[in-house]
Amino acid sequence: MEKSDFYRDLLAKLMESGRVEVIFPDMELLPEELVEMKCYSLLLEIRDIIHDESLDDPECYQKIEEIIRIFEAAGSGGGVRHDFG
């Protein structure tokens, strides 16, 4: 997935959950700022999963699954490597 695809997916997911207006003069945040805020939040979630030392090695697969679920919830998927359906 290209960087621009990831950006588009995140922005689309953010836009679908909120009210969309076509006027921009009073917009407090730019679309780039919204995406950056969401990316930071996603990185914190991923960091928390990676830093969870209570899991042993066999549970690493589940850590990866949690990370993929975070991306999927944000509107981006795990790609063809995670398309097991």
Helices and strands as residue ranges (DSSP letters): H 3-16, H 31-50, G 57-59, H 60-73, G 80-82
